[in-house]
């Protein structure tokens, strides 16, 4: 067995910086979880019209309704088996904003063809998107999202591009600072940038077989549809 990220990237995984390979090797096979702690130098969002959508998403731990600078944050990448028997890795980010902590939750599983990662967003996994992982020439990792799909009960629809968005995540390792660096941009094709953040963090690793999955990390509802 190998991590879902190595499987999805194939030979490209070996072109990542060694620290990124370690971080994205977390999984049931390695038995490791990764916790990153750091500071977001900036969290930004688009114009005032964006804020109601961000506030709505925040009710289910999707998106961030507040901008800020030098915001402490934690990201928890913990592998577990979900209710449908799939290996899952959490990407739960908690931002310590002045008005209280805010979370941005995602749970990732390997796509059915094994060439991409499926990203379920929020506490109830109502939104899902395919992610493409690519190793850049400098050893950094580029993640791009595809179209989003909304699922609730019998409803299974593509989110129209007019109101949907595409995400781009760049993660790298700064050898001089001995820290991971991350930059996220979420953009609507018609209206432009919606929100994003940029910062850096350090990582520690724990044995998930001993530690388990802490309460509240897994979603309230799990979605079976890939």
VOZAGU-859520 format. One record per residue (C-alpha): residue in three letters; x, y, z. Coordinates in pm, 1 decimal. Example, Ala and Ser with C-alpha at 12.3 -4.5 7.8 and 13.67 -1.06 7.14 Angstrom:
<zavexs>
<zavex rest="ALA" u="1230.0" v="-450.0" w="780.0"/>
<zavex rest="SER" u="1367.0" v="-106.0" w="714.0"/>
</zavexs>
This chain:
<zavexs>
<zavex rest="UNK" u="0.0" v="0.0" w="0.0"/>
<zavex rest="UNK" u="102.4" v="362.9" w="-52.4"/>
<zavex rest="UNK" u="-48.4" v="703.2" w="19.3"/>
<zavex rest="UNK" u="-342.5" v="822.8" w="-189.3"/>
<zavex rest="UNK" u="-132.9" v="1119.6" w="-304.4"/>
<zavex rest="UNK" u="157.6" v="907.8" w="-428.9"/>
<zavex rest="UNK" u="-87.9" v="683.3" w="-613.9"/>
<zavex rest="UNK" u="-261.2" v="980.1" w="-779.5"/>
<zavex rest="UNK" u="65.7" v="1149.1" w="-882.2"/>
<zavex rest="UNK" u="250.9" v="840.4" w="-1002.3"/>
<zavex rest="UNK" u="615.0" v="909.3" w="-1092.2"/>
<zavex rest="UNK" u="558.4" v="1281.7" w="-1037.0"/>
<zavex rest="UNK" u="552.3" v="1222.8" w="-663.0"/>
<zavex rest="UNK" u="926.1" v="1145.8" w="-664.2"/>
<zavex rest="UNK" u="999.5" v="1490.7" w="-810.8"/>
<zavex rest="UNK" u="864.2" v="1667.9" w="-502.4"/>
<zavex rest="UNK" u="1094.7" v="1817.5" w="-242.1"/>
<zavex rest="UNK" u="1179.4" v="1547.0" w="16.9"/>
<zavex rest="UNK" u="991.0" v="1731.2" w="291.8"/>
<zavex rest="UNK" u="680.9" v="1744.5" w="72.5"/>
<zavex rest="UNK" u="713.9" v="1374.1" w="-5.8"/>
<zavex rest="UNK" u="718.6" v="1304.0" w="368.5"/>
<zavex rest="UNK" u="418.6" v="1525.7" w="433.4"/>
<zavex rest="UNK" u="208.5" v="1375.0" w="154.7"/>
<zavex rest="UNK" u="303.4" v="1019.3" w="248.6"/>
<zavex rest="UNK" u="66.2" v="1033.3" w="545.2"/>
<zavex rest="UNK" u="-185.5" v="752.3" w="521.2"/>
<zavex rest="UNK" u="-295.6" v="420.4" w="657.5"/>
<zavex rest="UNK" u="12.2" v="248.2" w="514.4"/>
<zavex rest="UNK" u="257.8" v="479.4" w="690.9"/>
<zavex rest="UNK" u="41.0" v="502.2" w="1001.2"/>
<zavex rest="UNK" u="137.8" v="868.4" w="1030.9"/>
<zavex rest="UNK" u="-64.6" v="1184.2" w="1074.6"/>
<zavex rest="UNK" u="77.6" v="1531.2" w="1009.7"/>
<zavex rest="UNK" u="-4.8" v="1847.3" w="1202.8"/>
<zavex rest="UNK" u="110.4" v="2182.6" w="1067.6"/>
<zavex rest="UNK" u="126.5" v="2492.0" w="1286.8"/>
<zavex rest="UNK" u="209.1" v="2835.2" w="1158.4"/>
<zavex rest="UNK" u="88.5" v="3179.1" w="1058.1"/>
<zavex rest="UNK" u="-109.7" v="3301.8" w="761.5"/>
<zavex rest="UNK" u="56.0" v="3627.2" w="667.1"/>
<zavex rest="UNK" u="-258.9" v="3732.1" w="486.6"/>
<zavex rest="UNK" u="-615.0" v="3609.0" w="442.2"/>
<zavex rest="UNK" u="-801.1" v="3808.7" w="181.2"/>
<zavex rest="UNK" u="-1133.2" v="3808.8" w="-0.9"/>
<zavex rest="UNK" u="-1287.8" v="3986.8" w="-297.4"/>
<zavex rest="UNK" u="-1535.2" v="4273.6" w="-297.0"/>
<zavex rest="UNK" u="-1827.4" v="4324.0" w="-61.8"/>
<zavex rest="UNK" u="-2055.7" v="4114.8" w="-283.7"/>
<zavex rest="UNK" u="-1847.5" v="3805.8" w="-197.6"/>
<zavex rest="UNK" u="-1902.4" v="3827.3" w="178.1"/>
<zavex rest="UNK" u="-2256.7" v="3680.6" w="193.8"/>
<zavex rest="UNK" u="-2138.4" v="3371.1" w="3.6"/>
<zavex rest="UNK" u="-1836.3" v="3333.2" w="229.9"/>
<zavex rest="UNK" u="-2054.9" v="3371.8" w="538.4"/>
<zavex rest="UNK" u="-2296.1" v="3106.9" w="407.7"/>
<zavex rest="UNK" u="-2012.6" v="2865.2" w="336.6"/>
<zavex rest="UNK" u="-1867.0" v="2926.2" w="682.0"/>
<zavex rest="UNK" u="-2180.4" v="2777.0" w="844.7"/>
<zavex rest="UNK" u="-2059.4" v="2438.3" w="713.8"/>
<zavex rest="UNK" u="-1686.6" v="2501.8" w="757.7"/>
<zavex rest="UNK" u="-1635.6" v="2593.2" w="392.0"/>
<zavex rest="UNK" u="-1445.1" v="2910.7" w="302.9"/>
<zavex rest="UNK" u="-1348.1" v="3192.6" w="538.4"/>
<zavex rest="UNK" u="-1571.9" v="3498.2" w="594.0"/>
<zavex rest="UNK" u="-1299.4" v="3716.9" w="747.9"/>
<zavex rest="UNK" u="-983.2" v="3878.4" w="616.0"/>
<zavex rest="UNK" u="-678.6" v="3917.3" w="838.0"/>
<zavex rest="UNK" u="-303.4" v="3940.6" w="873.7"/>
<zavex rest="UNK" u="-60.0" v="3728.7" w="1072.6"/>
<zavex rest="UNK" u="-332.3" v="3482.6" w="1169.9"/>
<zavex rest="UNK" u="-219.2" v="3170.8" w="1362.1"/>
<zavex rest="UNK" u="-348.8" v="2848.3" w="1210.7"/>
<zavex rest="UNK" u="-331.6" v="2470.7" w="1240.1"/>
<zavex rest="UNK" u="-380.0" v="2212.6" w="964.1"/>
<zavex rest="UNK" u="-454.3" v="1851.3" w="1058.3"/>
<zavex rest="UNK" u="-387.3" v="1576.0" w="805.3"/>
<zavex rest="UNK" u="-508.2" v="1255.1" w="965.5"/>
<zavex rest="UNK" u="-572.4" v="927.5" w="777.8"/>
<zavex rest="UNK" u="-868.7" v="704.9" w="862.6"/>
<zavex rest="UNK" u="-1117.0" v="467.9" w="700.1"/>
<zavex rest="UNK" u="-1450.9" v="634.7" w="631.2"/>
<zavex rest="UNK" u="-1794.5" v="478.9" w="665.2"/>
<zavex rest="UNK" u="-1774.9" v="342.0" w="309.6"/>
<zavex rest="UNK" u="-1443.1" v="165.7" w="363.5"/>
<zavex rest="UNK" u="-1232.2" v="423.2" w="176.0"/>
<zavex rest="UNK" u="-896.8" v="549.4" w="296.2"/>
<zavex rest="UNK" u="-948.7" v="916.7" w="378.5"/>
<zavex rest="UNK" u="-709.0" v="1194.6" w="478.0"/>
<zavex rest="UNK" u="-843.1" v="1498.6" w="660.3"/>
<zavex rest="UNK" u="-742.6" v="1850.7" w="560.8"/>
<zavex rest="UNK" u="-893.9" v="2043.5" w="849.4"/>
<zavex rest="UNK" u="-763.7" v="2399.1" w="881.3"/>
<zavex rest="UNK" u="-838.3" v="2608.7" w="1190.9"/>
<zavex rest="UNK" u="-767.8" v="2982.0" w="1175.4"/>
<zavex rest="UNK" u="-742.2" v="3178.9" w="1501.7"/>
<zavex rest="UNK" u="-914.6" v="3497.9" w="1386.6"/>
<zavex rest="UNK" u="-981.7" v="3791.5" w="1621.6"/>
<zavex rest="UNK" u="-1355.5" v="3713.7" w="1644.1"/>
<zavex rest="UNK" u="-1290.8" v="3346.3" w="1722.0"/>
<zavex rest="UNK" u="-1159.8" v="3034.3" w="1549.4"/>
<zavex rest="UNK" u="-1284.3" v="2947.9" w="1200.9"/>
<zavex rest="UNK" u="-1248.5" v="2612.0" w="1028.0"/>
<zavex rest="UNK" u="-1215.2" v="2514.7" w="665.5"/>
<zavex rest="UNK" u="-1276.6" v="2138.9" w="641.4"/>
<zavex rest="UNK" u="-1197.1" v="1895.8" w="363.8"/>
<zavex rest="UNK" u="-1164.4" v="1518.0" w="347.0"/>
<zavex rest="UNK" u="-973.2" v="1357.7" w="60.3"/>
<zavex rest="UNK" u="-1008.3" v="1012.1" w="-93.2"/>
<zavex rest="UNK" u="-853.8" v="853.1" w="-400.9"/>
<zavex rest="UNK" u="-1068.0" v="892.4" w="-712.1"/>
<zavex rest="UNK" u="-1221.1" v="576.6" w="-865.0"/>
<zavex rest="UNK" u="-964.8" v="563.9" w="-1149.6"/>
<zavex rest="UNK" u="-671.3" v="624.7" w="-915.2"/>
<zavex rest="UNK" u="-535.4" v="920.9" w="-1116.3"/>
<zavex rest="UNK" u="-673.7" v="1203.4" w="-904.4"/>
<zavex rest="UNK" u="-791.4" v="1286.9" w="-555.1"/>
<zavex rest="UNK" u="-1154.9" v="1353.8" w="-470.8"/>
<zavex rest="UNK" u="-1200.5" v="1642.5" w="-226.6"/>
<zavex rest="UNK" u="-1516.7" v="1655.0" w="-13.0"/>
<zavex rest="UNK" u="-1573.9" v="1995.6" w="144.9"/>
<zavex rest="UNK" u="-1741.7" v="2097.5" w="468.7"/>
<zavex rest="UNK" u="-1902.6" v="1932.7" w="766.5"/>
<zavex rest="UNK" u="-2163.6" v="1752.0" w="554.8"/>
<zavex rest="UNK" u="-1962.7" v="1692.4" w="233.9"/>
<zavex rest="UNK" u="-2225.1" v="1870.0" w="23.4"/>
<zavex rest="UNK" u="-1957.9" v="1990.8" w="-220.1"/>
<zavex rest="UNK" u="-1705.6" v="1771.8" w="-399.4"/>
<zavex rest="UNK" u="-1440.1" v="1837.8" w="-660.1"/>
<zavex rest="UNK" u="-1159.1" v="1650.9" w="-834.5"/>
<zavex rest="UNK" u="-805.3" v="1763.4" w="-755.9"/>
<zavex rest="UNK" u="-503.1" v="1732.6" w="-983.9"/>
<zavex rest="UNK" u="-163.9" v="1713.5" w="-809.1"/>
<zavex rest="UNK" u="143.8" v="1819.4" w="-1010.2"/>
<zavex rest="UNK" u="511.2" v="1840.0" w="-914.6"/>
<zavex rest="UNK" u="664.3" v="2169.1" w="-1032.2"/>
<zavex rest="UNK" u="1024.8" v="2193.8" w="-1163.4"/>
<zavex rest="UNK" u="1142.9" v="2343.7" w="-832.7"/>
<zavex rest="UNK" u="1002.2" v="2052.9" w="-630.6"/>
<zavex rest="UNK" u="694.4" v="2239.3" w="-512.0"/>
<zavex rest="UNK" u="341.5" v="2099.9" w="-535.6"/>
<zavex rest="UNK" u="64.0" v="2251.9" w="-744.9"/>
<zavex rest="UNK" u="-294.6" v="2144.3" w="-677.6"/>
<zavex rest="UNK" u="-576.9" v="2252.1" w="-909.2"/>
<zavex rest="UNK" u="-945.4" v="2183.6" w="-855.8"/>
<zavex rest="UNK" u="-1198.0" v="2089.1" w="-1121.2"/>
<zavex rest="UNK" u="-1569.7" v="2162.3" w="-1134.6"/>
<zavex rest="UNK" u="-1769.7" v="2138.3" w="-814.7"/>
<zavex rest="UNK" u="-2068.9" v="1913.0" w="-762.6"/>
<zavex rest="UNK" u="-2343.9" v="1960.0" w="-504.2"/>
<zavex rest="UNK" u="-2495.1" v="1649.0" w="-344.7"/>
<zavex rest="UNK" u="-2778.3" v="1621.1" w="-95.3"/>
<zavex rest="UNK" u="-3017.8" v="1327.2" w="-86.0"/>
<zavex rest="UNK" u="-3119.7" v="1249.4" w="-446.5"/>
<zavex rest="UNK" u="-2975.4" v="1580.1" w="-572.1"/>
<zavex rest="UNK" u="-2648.3" v="1548.2" w="-765.1"/>
<zavex rest="UNK" u="-2578.2" v="1853.2" w="-981.8"/>
<zavex rest="UNK" u="-2280.4" v="2038.6" w="-1123.7"/>
<zavex rest="UNK" u="-2233.5" v="2383.5" w="-973.1"/>
<zavex rest="UNK" u="-2263.4" v="2634.6" w="-1261.6"/>
<zavex rest="UNK" u="-1944.9" v="2826.7" w="-1339.1"/>
<zavex rest="UNK" u="-2133.9" v="3152.4" w="-1285.9"/>
<zavex rest="UNK" u="-2147.9" v="3084.8" w="-912.6"/>
<zavex rest="UNK" u="-1875.6" v="2821.5" w="-882.0"/>
<zavex rest="UNK" u="-1501.9" v="2866.3" w="-845.0"/>
<zavex rest="UNK" u="-1170.4" v="2698.5" w="-911.1"/>
<zavex rest="UNK" u="-898.1" v="2668.3" w="-650.1"/>
<zavex rest="UNK" u="-522.8" v="2670.1" w="-697.3"/>
<zavex rest="UNK" u="-294.5" v="2565.5" w="-412.6"/>
<zavex rest="UNK" u="84.3" v="2593.5" w="-418.7"/>
<zavex rest="UNK" u="282.9" v="2428.6" w="-141.1"/>
<zavex rest="UNK" u="660.7" v="2437.7" w="-119.2"/>
<zavex rest="UNK" u="942.6" v="2392.4" w="129.0"/>
<zavex rest="UNK" u="1171.9" v="2681.6" w="219.5"/>
<zavex rest="UNK" u="1507.2" v="2525.7" w="312.8"/>
<zavex rest="UNK" u="1649.2" v="2850.9" w="446.2"/>
<zavex rest="UNK" u="1356.9" v="2916.1" w="680.2"/>
<zavex rest="UNK" u="1303.7" v="2543.3" w="746.5"/>
<zavex rest="UNK" u="929.2" v="2588.5" w="692.4"/>
<zavex rest="UNK" u="655.2" v="2486.4" w="452.8"/>
<zavex rest="UNK" u="500.9" v="2768.6" w="251.9"/>
<zavex rest="UNK" u="147.1" v="2767.3" w="115.3"/>
<zavex rest="UNK" u="-50.9" v="2997.1" w="-112.7"/>
<zavex rest="UNK" u="-420.1" v="2946.2" w="-197.8"/>
<zavex rest="UNK" u="-632.4" v="3136.0" w="-450.3"/>
<zavex rest="UNK" u="-1000.6" v="3069.2" w="-524.0"/>
<zavex rest="UNK" u="-1121.3" v="3238.2" w="-841.0"/>
<zavex rest="UNK" u="-1453.8" v="3267.7" w="-1023.7"/>
<zavex rest="UNK" u="-1407.6" v="3271.8" w="-1400.1"/>
<zavex rest="UNK" u="-1642.5" v="3567.3" w="-1447.0"/>
<zavex rest="UNK" u="-1606.9" v="3769.5" w="-1127.0"/>
<zavex rest="UNK" u="-1240.7" v="3712.2" w="-1053.9"/>
<zavex rest="UNK" u="-1066.7" v="3636.4" w="-721.0"/>
<zavex rest="UNK" u="-1300.8" v="3535.0" w="-437.4"/>
<zavex rest="UNK" u="-1066.1" v="3462.7" w="-149.1"/>
<zavex rest="UNK" u="-730.5" v="3317.5" w="-58.0"/>
<zavex rest="UNK" u="-451.5" v="3302.9" w="191.8"/>
<zavex rest="UNK" u="-74.6" v="3280.7" w="211.6"/>
<zavex rest="UNK" u="154.3" v="3177.6" w="494.9"/>
<zavex rest="UNK" u="402.5" v="2927.3" w="632.8"/>
<zavex rest="UNK" u="413.6" v="2649.0" w="889.5"/>
<zavex rest="UNK" u="618.4" v="2373.6" w="1049.4"/>
<zavex rest="UNK" u="504.2" v="2012.4" w="1068.3"/>
<zavex rest="UNK" u="511.8" v="1736.0" w="1326.4"/>
<zavex rest="UNK" u="421.5" v="1370.7" w="1276.1"/>
<zavex rest="UNK" u="240.0" v="1131.4" w="1507.2"/>
<zavex rest="UNK" u="148.0" v="764.8" w="1497.2"/>
<zavex rest="UNK" u="-223.2" v="763.2" w="1420.6"/>
<zavex rest="UNK" u="-246.1" v="399.4" w="1528.7"/>
<zavex rest="UNK" u="-172.0" v="515.8" w="1882.5"/>
<zavex rest="UNK" u="-334.1" v="859.4" w="1872.9"/>
<zavex rest="UNK" u="-647.4" v="773.3" w="1673.0"/>
<zavex rest="UNK" u="-871.2" v="1040.1" w="1516.9"/>
<zavex rest="UNK" u="-969.9" v="1311.1" w="1760.1"/>
<zavex rest="UNK" u="-1341.8" v="1384.6" w="1811.1"/>
<zavex rest="UNK" u="-1477.7" v="1648.0" w="1575.8"/>
<zavex rest="UNK" u="-1224.1" v="1592.7" w="1300.0"/>
<zavex rest="UNK" u="-1441.1" v="1367.9" w="1086.8"/>
<zavex rest="UNK" u="-1743.1" v="1514.2" w="902.5"/>
<zavex rest="UNK" u="-2096.5" v="1501.6" w="1038.2"/>
<zavex rest="UNK" u="-2216.6" v="1335.4" w="716.1"/>
<zavex rest="UNK" u="-2023.0" v="1131.1" w="460.9"/>
<zavex rest="UNK" u="-2095.3" v="1122.2" w="88.6"/>
<zavex rest="UNK" u="-2050.3" v="796.9" w="-104.8"/>
<zavex rest="UNK" u="-2075.9" v="938.0" w="-457.1"/>
<zavex rest="UNK" u="-1737.6" v="988.2" w="-626.4"/>
</zavexs>
